[in-house]
Amino acid sequence: MKSAVKIAIASAAALALAGSLAGCAQGAGGDSGGKLQLRVATFPPGADQAAYDAFATQEKQFEKLHPDIDIIGVEYEWKAPTFAAQLAGGSLPDVFLVPFTDTKTLLENGQLMDVTDEMKSLGYSDKFNPVILNEVKDDKGHIFGFPRQAYANGLHYNRDLFTAAGLDPDKPPTTWDEVRKDAKIISDQTGKAGYATMTKGNTGGWQLTTQSVSRGAVDQTDKDGKVKSTIDNAATKETLQWLSDLRWKDNSMGNNFLLDWSGINKEFAAGNIGMYTSGSDVYTALVRDFGMKPAQYGLTVIPTQGDDAGVLGGGDVAVMSPKIDAAHKKAGITWIDWYYMQKLLDKDAAVADAKALAASDQAVGTPVLPVLDKATYEQDQEWIKPYVNVPLDQMKGFSDGIFDQKPVGESKVQTQPIYALMDNVVQAVLTDQNADIDALLTKVDSDAQALIDGK
C-alpha cells in the first residue's frame, strides 16, 4: 500500500497514476537538438519544491553523464482504474512506477516491458532479495521491472505522549498485549487516542492484513492456479477481537474511526495518537508534509507471535510500457539503473544521491526493507552515514529488529478491491459494540472469493 508520499509499497493506500501527464505519446518524445527525450515519472502533484530541487540536481548529473538523453520529468501518481486508458492513450511516462500489489496483474496482462535480459546484463539480478524480486516475475521467471524501494510495516509511536503517560519512549512495546496495555495508559493519562488504525480508502483492509499476518494469517492461497480466499482465519479473528477490546473495553482508541493514510498521519503528527501501524518509511511524509517534529517520532518493529508470523511489506517497481520503442527502452534502462539502482550499489552514486537529498532538506537514512541483500544494504548505509539527517536512534527498535522478521508479500489477486471489502469489517467492529465478528468474516471471505473468481 502506501509508502511515504509516493506509494503508497500506502497506503497504503495505493498510489495513483495520473495527473499532469503532459506532452507527447510514449516513446514518441522525438529528438531535441539531437537528443532522445525520455519522459520519466517524478512526484505526485502537490509535492514540495524541495523534492523538485533535488530531482533537478540529479537530472543535471545524469545528463552530464549521458549527453545524448534529455530527461523530461513528469508529475505522476499511480491510480489503477485509469492505468489501462493511459497506457492505451500513450500518456504514461516512458519510465514510471507501480506498486508491488499490481505488478503481477499488469505483467500477466502484457502491460509491462520484459527487462529480463537487461537486468541480467547489468550484473545484479542475483543481489535482490528473492522475496521482493518475485513480485516482478512471471511463472516462466521473466522479469518485468526493477524493484526500487520496499518497506515493511512498523509500529510508529509518539515519544512525547509516551513520556507524558509515564512510559519510557526508548522501550516501546514488543508484544500486542503490551501495545494494548500502553495504549490504555496513554489514553487514561493524556486523553489522546493511545492507539488508532486506518479504516477507509482500502487502508483498513491493508492494516487489518498487516496485523493478521503478524499473528500468522494467510489471506489467500494458490494451488495449481486455483486462488482461494482465506480471510476467515483464526489470526484475523484474533486481530479484530483485539481491536474491539481496545475500542469498547479499554476506550483507548479515541473517537475518530474513519481514518485513511493521510488522515491518520495528520492526527499522529498533531500529537493526537500514541501508536499506529504503517509503512516504515512514513517518517518523511510525517515531517515534511504533516509538520511533525522529529524529536516526537519513534519507530519499532511490529510485534509478531507464532511460528508462522511475518511482517507485511510492499513497495514499488520502476517499469516501462511495452509500447515504447527500442531506443527509448535502452534509454529507460539507463535511467532506471542510474537513478534508482546505482545509489544502492555504488559508493559514488550513493553519496551523490545522499548529498542531493540532504542539500534539498529531504530525508536521508529512513529505515526501509532493503530490496537487495543485507550485506549490500549495510554497505550502502555506511556510505551515506555522513549525510543521514533522520533521528536513527529513535528508530533503533525497527532497524535492529527488521532482519529478524520474515517478510510477507501482499496477496496478489484483487488486492485493492478486497482491501476495500475489509475496510467495512474494521469500521463495523469499531463502531458497533455488538458487531458479530464471525459473521463479518464469513461474509467478507465469500465476497472476496467472488471477486477472485470474477477477475
N, C-alpha and C positions, 0 to 999 in steps of 0.2 A: 504494500500500500504506500502510504506517503512517506517519503524520505525527505526530510527537511523541506525546503521550498520547492525543489524541483520534482519530486515524485509524489511521490508521492507517491522503495522499494518503496501514502500516506500516507496519508494516508494517507495512508494512509491513506483511505483516501487516495484515490488513484489519480495519477497525473492526467492532464487533459491536453490534447493536441490542438492546436488551432490558434488562432489568434494572430492577427497582424502578419499573416504569411504573404507578404507582398512579393512581387517580382515575377520572374518567368517560370515556366514549367520545369519539372525535374530534368536534370541533365541537359537542359536547353539554355543554360546560363550563357553559352557562347563564349566569345573571347573578348577581353578588354585590354586593348593595347598588346595583343599577342598572348595575353594570359588567359588561362582557363578559369572561369568563375565557378567557385564551389560554394553553394549555399549550405550553411551549417546552422544547426539549432543553437540558440544561446539560452535565454531565460524566459520564464513566463512573463506576460505583460504585467507591469507594475513592479518589477524587480528594481532595487535601488540603484542609484547612479554608481555607487562604488563597485557593484558587481560588473557593470558595463565598462568601467575604467580598467578593471583587472583584465577583462576579456580583450579590450583594445590593446593593452600591453602585450598580451600573449599572441594576438593576431599579428602584430608587427614582428614579433620574434619568429613566428612561423614563416611569414612571407619573406623575411630576410634569408632564411634557410632554403626556401622554395620560391624563388622569384618568378617562376612560371605559373604559380597558382595565386589567384585573387580570392581571398576569403570574404564571403558576404554573410554577415551574421543575421539571423532571422529569429524574431521572438517566437517562442514555442511553448506550448503546453500539450500534454497528452490528454486526449479525450476519445475513448474507444468508439463511441457512437458516430463520430464524424470521420474516423480514420479512413474507412473504405471510400467515402466520397472524395476526400482529399487525395488519396492515392490515385483514384481514377482520374481526377481532375488535374493532377500534376502540381498541386500546390504545396506538397511537402518539401521541406529542405532536402538536399541531397544526402546529408547525414543528420539523423535525428535519433531520439531516444524513445524507448518503450519500456514499461515496467516488466519485471520477470513474469508477473501473473498473466501477461498477454502474449508473450513470445511464442509459446507452444502453438497457440491457436493461429497466430499470424503466419508462422513458418509452415504449418500444415496447410494453410490456405494459399500458399505460394505468394505471400505478400512481403517477404523479406529476401534480401540478396544472400545467396550462398557465398560465404567467405572462407570456406574450409582451407583451400589451397593457400590463400593469402596469409591466414593466421599461422599456418604451419611453416610457411616460408620465413616468417618473422622470428621463428625460433623459440616462442614462449608458450605454445599451446599446452605444454605439459606442466607449466608453472601455475596454472589456475587451480583453485580449489575445485575438485571434481564435482562436488555437490552443486556449485554455482555454474560451472561450465555446462552441466547437464541441462540447465534451464534454456540453453540456446541450441541444443542438438535435436535432430530428428531421430527416428528409430534406426536409421542407417549410419548414424554417427556424424552426419554432416553438420557443420557449424554455420549459424546464421547471424552472428553478431558478436560483439566484444563486450563482455560484462565489464562495466567501467566503475561501478561503485555498488556496494552492498551494505546492508545494515542488518543488525539483529535487534529485536525489540529489547528494550531495557526498562528498568524501573526508575523513573525520574522523581526527584523529591526536592522540596523547598527547604533549604538548610535553615532559613530564618524561622520557619514555622516549627521545625524540629526543636530548635533552641528555645523558642517561646513556650513550647509544650513540655520542656524539661527533658527532651530526648537528645542523645548525642548524635549530631549530624555526621560524625566520622564513623558511626557504627549503624549503618542503615539495616533494615530488616533483611533476613536471609531466608525466611520461610513465609508462606502465605498466612499462616497463623500469626506470625509476628507483624506482618503488614496490617492485618485486621486489628491487632492489639494497638499498634502505634497510631492507626487511623482514628480509633476511638479516643485515644489520649489527645491527639491533635485537635479533634473536633470539640472535645469537652473543655480543653484548656484555652483554645483560641477562638472558638465559634466559627471556624472555617471548615470547609469540607476536608476531612482527613484523607479521603481517597475519592477519586472520581474516575469515570470511564466514558469513552466515546460511545455514542448510541445512534448516530444517524449519518446519512450520506455514505453508507456501506462501511463506515468505520466501526460501528457497533459490532458487526459481524467479524470484522478484522481483529478487533481486540478480544472478542469472545474466543475466537480461534487461538489467539496468542496465549491466553490464559489456559485454555483447554489443552493445548499442545504441551504446555509446561507441566501438566498433570498426566501426560501420556496419551492424549487423544489422537486419533486418526480420523479425519472427517471425510475422507474419500479413499476408496481402494480401486485398483485397476488390475483385473485378472483376465488375461487373454483378450484385452481390448474392451472388456465389459467394465464400465466405470459404475461404481455403486456409492451412493451417499451413505455415510455412517456417522452423521452428526449426532444422532440419538445414541450417545455412548455415556459410560459412567463418568468419565472425566469432564465432559461438557455439563452434565447434570450437576456434578460437584461444584463446578465453577459458578453456575447460575445460582445454586443454593448459597454459595459463599457471598455472592453479590447481594442476594436477597437478605442475608443476615446482616451485612454491613448497613443496608438501607433501612430495614424495618426493625431489627433487634437493637442495633447499635446507634442508629441515626447519625452515622458518621460520613455520609456522602453529600451533605449539603442539600440544596433544593432545586438544582438545575440538572434535569435528566434528558436534555436534548442538546447534546454537545457533539460537534464534529471535530475534525482535526484543527481547524483554525480556532473554533470556539474554546476547546479545552486548552490550547496553547495560550490564548489570550487570558483566560481565567488563571491559569497556572502562573504566567508571568506577572500577573497583577497581585499575586500572593493570596489567592482565594482557594487554592487547592494544595494539599500537602503532598500527595503522591498520585501518580498515574503511570500507565504503560504506553509506550510509543516507540518508534524507531530511535535507535541510539544516536542518530545524527541530528536530532531536532534542536540541539543547542544553538546552532547557527541561526535558525529561524526565531527561536525564543529571544535571543539577544538582539538580533538585527531587525527583526520585523515586529516583535511584540514588546520590546523595551524592558526585558528582564535584566536585572543587574547580575553580572557574572558571579558575584560573591554569594548570591542566594541559591545558586544551582548545585544540585547533586545528582549523580548517576551511578547506579549499580546494576548488577545483572538481575534478571527476573528470577524469582525463586523457582526451583524445579523439584518435583517429587516423583519418585518411582523410577524403575529401571528404564521405562520407555519414554521418559520425559525429554523434551528438547526445547530449543528456543526458536520461535518462528522468525524467519528472516525474509528479506526481499531486496530489491534494488532495481537498477535499470541497466539497459543494454544499448550500446551505440550500434545503430543498424543503418542499412541503406535499402532503398526500394529496388526491386528487380527491374524497374522500368528505366533506370539510368544507363547511359552508355558506358563502354569500356574505359574511356578516358576519365569520366567522372568517377567511376568505381575506383580506378587506380589512385586518383587524387583523394578520394574519400578515405581509402585505406591509409594513405599517407597522413592525413589529418587525424584520423582516429588514433593511429599509433602514436603520433607526436603529442596530441592534445590530451588524450585520456590515458594512454598506457605507459609511455616512457617515464612519466613522473612517478610511476610505481616501480620502475625497473632500473632507471639510470640516475646516478647521483647528480649530474649536472642538470638534467631535466627536472628532477625533484626539487633541487634548490631554486632553480629559476621559477618554477611554479609557486613555491612557497613564498619567495620574495615578492612576486607579483601580487599574490593574495594579501600578504601582510601589508604591503605598501598601500593597498586599497581598503584596509581595515576589514578584510574578510577573515573568517575563522581559519586557522591553520592548526591541525592536530586533533580535531574532534574524533573520538573513538568510533571505529566502524567495524563491520565484519569484513575482514580482508577478502578481496576477490582472488588474491594469489596466496601462495603457501605462507606459513607462519614465518619462516626464516627471511623470505623476501620482504614481508611486511615490516618485520622488526628492523631490517637494514634500512628501509625507507624512513622509518621513524627516527632513526639515528641521524640520517642525512638532514632532515628538516628540523631537527631539535632546536637550533638557534632561532628559528622563526615561529615556533609554536606560541600562540597567543591565547590559548584557552586554558582554563584552570584544571589541568590534568590531575592535580592532587585531589580535586573534588569529584573525580570520575574514576578513581582507582578501583572501586568496587566492580566496575564494569570491565575496565582494561585488564585487571588481574584475573578476572573470572571467566571471561568470554571464551577463551580457548579450551576451557574445561567443559563447556556445554556443547551438546550435539545440535548442529544447525538443522533446521527442518524447513523445507520449502513450502510455499503455499500450494493449496490444491490447484490443479491445472485446468479443470473443466468448469466453465461457467462461474468462475471465481467471484467476480464482482456482483453478478445477479444473485448469487447465493448469499454473499455477504449482506445484500440488501434485505433478503428474507430474514436473516439472523438479526438484523437491526431491530425488527419488530419484536423478536423474542426478548432481547435485552431491555427494550423500552417497557414491555409488559411486566417484566419482573421488577423493574424499578418504580413503576407507577401503580401497580396493583398488588396490594399485600396478599391477596388470595390467589395470585396467579398460579395456575396448575403447570408446574414445570414439565412434568411427564407428558401432558397433553401438548404443550407447546413444542416439545422436542419431536414428538411423533409427527406433528403436522409439518414442521419445518423440514424434517427428513423426507417426508413424502413430496413436498413441494420442490425440494432441491433435486430429488430424483427425476421429477417431471421435467425440470429444466435440463438436466443432463441427457435424458432420453430424447428430448426435442431439439437438441443443439443443432 
